[in-house]
Amino acid sequence: MLDIGLGIIAAGLLIATLVPFLHIRYWWVRGFDFPRLQLASLAVIVGAAHWFWGTADWRWWSIAACIAVAVIQAAHILPWTPLWPKPVRTATSNREMRYLTLMVSNVLTPNRNAQGLLEQIHEHQPEVVLTLESDEWWGEQLEASLGEEWPHSVRIPLDNLYGMHLYSRIPLEETEVKWLIQSDIPSIHTWLRMPCGARIRFHALHPRPPAPSESEQSLWRDAELLLVGKGIHRHEQPTLLAGDLNDVAWSRTTRRFCRVSGMLDPRRGRGMFSTFHASYPLIRWPLDHIFISEHFTLVNMQRLKAFGSDHFPIIATLCYRPARADENETPEADRQERREAAETIDKARKEGDGEA
């Protein structure tokens, strides 16, 4: 019975590992992109158990399946560990440093522990604070606590889990709120005016996830990311993009977004910084993201304390150093990827209810 049970688990792990290779956008397919670390860990445990305690002659097929699962999953997640080279250089101290600290937090609309988040904001003193899922109640708490020290703001209080608030110590210019693909999903697009006079393009996103209660497909999430990514590549300006993207860092969509846009993930070579789910240590993955253009180096990045939301806040201190842009390893999409990105956007525009 032990051999049969372990064999069934090994077969299930192999199927779960191969499913994401299907170019299908249904939520139950794309959902297997998320637990790669968990699947790899389970494969190691099952393979070892079958090695030491299995007795059936065919158990070697089960062990081989577990090895294949571990190798495939490791190939996806290793770039988000300290074992991988860092495509974003670490900032070095000198007199020309121009720092910018950005904090991102999905607050979870029903969560009412605003003080737990506000204390961390005041402790870390970021120049820019972005909250997701913040409704009118959250907006009132944020404004009362941050309105004086962070005087520049964009407030979109919504009760549909897609509200967002942006607070900044530095001026915001040419701010736009757009509903890119679907009419109930906002995004913020603005310019940050640095004290040195430089302007940095900033995008805040929170696309709808592929999930039974949200969307049967990942089409609209994918299209929103790729649409913004195409715009970033077109202008090639100093750019930051942040938000809860409802996608993991190693998924096909997020990696394609980085290649289409030319944006860099500062976590690569440093760690996963998994932000969801805050209450379940064994089921966590990186859903909250901060992407940067090649004009920045990284001072530090960290996941902050839980405060009642299902997401941890994440914070990064960046250094604006355009002179060091050539030192970063900028990703680049090929012609086929750009064509597929355009097809995804066109399909979403036809099937979605929003406007670009």
N, C-alpha and C positions, 0 to 999 in steps of 0.2 A: 504493500500500500504506500509506503514511503516513496519508493521509486516512481510509482504512478503519479502521486501527488506532486512531487518535485518536477517530473517531466511535464505535467500539465502547466505548472507555473512557468517553466522555462519556455514552453511554446507560446504561452500568453505574452510573456515579456518580449519575445522575438516579434510577434505580430504587432504589439504596441510600438515597437521600435521602427518597424517598416512602414506602418500606416502613414506617418507624416511625409513620406516620400511621394505619396499620391498628390497630384496637383488638383486637389479638390478643396473647396472652401467651406464645406459644411463644418459646423462647430465641433462635432464629435471627432472629426479628422484633425482639425487644427488644434484641438485640445491636447493631443498627444505631443505637441511641441513643448508643452510646459514642464512636465515632471521628468526631465531627462536625468537629472542628478539622482532622483529617487529610483528611477528604473535601473540606472547603472548600479546603484548601491544594492538594490534587491537582487540583481543578476549575480553580483559577486557572492552574496550570501547563499543564494540557491545553488550556484555552481559549486561553491565550497562544500555545502551540505551534501550534495550528490557525490562529490569526490570522496569524502570521508566516510559517509554512511550508506551510500548506495550499493546495491549488490547485483542489480540487473546488468546483463551484458550490454544492453543498448544505452546505458546511462551516459556513455561517452558522447552520444548525440545530444543529449540534454546539456552536458557540460560545454560542448562546442557552441550550442545555441547561446548559453549564458556568456561565454567569452565574446561571441559576436555582438551581443547586446552591449556589453561593457565597452567594447572597442568603438562601436558606432556612436554610442552616447558620449563617450569621452571625447571623441573627435569634435562634437558639437560644443561641449561645455568647457574644454580645456582653455580656450582663449580667454575665458573669464575667470582665470585663476592666476596666482603669482608665478606659475610655471611658464607662462607665455610672455613673449616680448611685449613691451609697451609701445603701441603706435603713437600715443600722446606723451610727449616728453614731460618729465617732472621739472617744475619751475626751479630755477636757481636764483639765489638772492643777489640783487644788485640795485643800484639807485633808479633804474628805469622801470621797476616793477609797477604795474598798474593792476591792482587787484579788484576782483568782483566776486562776491559770494552770493550764491543763489540757493534758495531753499524751496523744496517742493514737497507738498503734503496733500494726500487724499484724506480728507477729514472724516469721511463716512457720515452722510447726512443725518441719520438718527443719533449719532454720537453727540453728546452735550458736554463733554469735558474740554471745553475751549481753553480753559486755564492751562491744561497740560501741554497744549501746543503753544500757547502764547508765552509761557515761561521759557520754552526752548527758543523761541524766536528772539526774545529779549536777551537770553543768555548768549546766543551765537551772533547776534547783530548782523544778519545778512543784509546786503544792499537791496536784494530783490526777494520777495516772498510770493510764491504761487500756491494757492489752495484749489483743490478740486472737490467736487460734490458739496460745495458750500452754498447753502440756501440763504434765505433772508435772515434767519436767526444767526447763523454763522457770520453773515455779513455785518450784522450789528455788533457782534463781539469783536470781530476783527477791526472794525472802524473805531470802536471805543478805545481799543488798546494800541492800535498801530497808526491811527490817522494823523497824529501829531508828528511822530518821528519818521514815518514813511508817508509823506504827504501826497505822493503821486500814485494814483490808483486807477484800476479798471474793475468795476463791480458788475457781475452778472449773476445775481441771486436767482436760482431756479430750484424748483421742487422735484425735478425729474432725475436727480442724481448727476446732472451734467452742469450744474452751476460752477462758476469759477471766479476767484478774486485774485487780483494782482496788486501788490503793494511794493513801492519802490522808494528808496531814499534819493535816487538820482532821477532826473527828469525823463518823462516819457514823451515821445514826439510822434506825430502822424499815426496815432493809435487807431486801429480798426478792429471791430468785432465782426467776424465772418461766420457764416453758416455754410461750410464748404460743400458738404455732400448731402447732409440731411438737415431738415429745417428745425430740428429740436436739439442739435448738437453744435454749441458755439465753439469758437476758437479765438484767441487774441493774437494780434499781430501789431507790433509796435517797434519803436526805436528807443534804445537806451542811450542817453547822452552822458558819456563818461566825464569825470572832472577834468581829464586831459583834453577834452574837446572831441575825441573820437566818438563816432556813432556805431552802435552795435544793433543789428537786427535781432529781434526776439520773437519767437513763436511759442504759444502755449496751446497744447492740444489735449483732448480727452475723448478719443473716438469710442464709438459703441463697440463692446466686445462681442465676439461670437460665442453665444451662450443660449441655452434654451429659453431663458426669460428675457433675453435682449434681442438677439438676432440669430437666425438659423445659419447665416453664413458670415465669413470674415470679409466679404467683398467691400463693405462700406468702411470698415476700419482700415483695410489695406489701401483703398483708394485715397482716403484722407491723408495718410502718411505719404504716399507717393506723390500726390498732388502738391503738397507743401515741399517735398523733396525736389521736385522738378523746378519749382520756383527758386529754391535756394541755389541750385546748380546754375540756373540761368543768370543770376546776378553776381554770384561769387563775392559776397561781402562778408565782413566779420559777423558771424551768426551764432545764436544760441537757440536751441529748441528743447523744451522741457514739458513734462506732463506725465500723467498716467496713460500710457499708450495701450493698455490692455493687451500687451504682447510681451513676450520674453525677449531678451537681448539676442538669443541665438536662433530665433525663428527665421524662416526664409524671408518673410515680409520685412522684418526689422533690418536684417542684413542687406536686403535689396534697397531699402530706404537709404541706408548709409552709402551704398555705392551710387545710387541715383543722385543723391544730394551732395556727396563728397564730405558728409559730416563724419565726425569721429566719436567713438564711444570711449570716454576716459576710464571706464571700468576695465577694459581689456588689458590683461596682464597684471591687474591689481586685485580683482575679486568680483563676486557676483553682486554684492550689496543687495541681497534679496529683500524686498519691501513688503511682500504679500505672501502669506497671511500672517499678521502679527500675533495671532493667538495660537497658531499651530506650528511649532518649530520644525516638524518633520515634513510639512507641506508648505514650502516657501519658494518663491521665484521672483526674479527682478521685473516688476511691472512698471515701476516709476523710473523715468529716464531723464538724463541730462546729456544732450548731444552738443558738441562744439565744432566750430569750423577750425581749419588749420591755423588760424591766427592766435590760438590760445595754447598755453601750457597749463598743467595742473599743479596746484599747490597741495591740496589734499581733498579727500572725499570721504564721507562717512554716513552711515545710517544712524539716525537718532533714536531716542527712546519712544516706546509705545505710549499712546495717550488715550486709548479707548477706541481708536479707529481700527479697521482691519488692515490698514497700511501703516508702515513706519514712515516717518519723514526722512528725506534724504537731502544732504547739503554738500555743496562743492565750492571750493574757493579756486578761482581761475585767475590766470595772469594773462592779460592782453599783451601779446608780444608778436605783432605782425612780422617783425624782422626775422623771427625764428620759424616762420610758416613752413619753410622747406625742410625743416628737421622732422616734422610729423609725417607719418605714412598715410597719405590721403587715399581713401578707396575710390575706385572709378568703375562705373557700369559700362558694359559693352553695348553694342548696338541692339542686340537681341533683348537685353534686359530693359533698355529704354523703350523699345517697342512694346514689350509686354506690360510695362508700367503704364504706357499711354492707353493700351487696350483695357486695362483694369479700371482706369479713371473713366474712360468713356462708358464702359458697361455700368459702373456705379451711377453715373449721371443719368443714364437712361432708366435704371431701375429704382434709384433712390427718390426721395421726395424733397431734396434740397437743391440749392443752386450754387454753382462755383463762382 
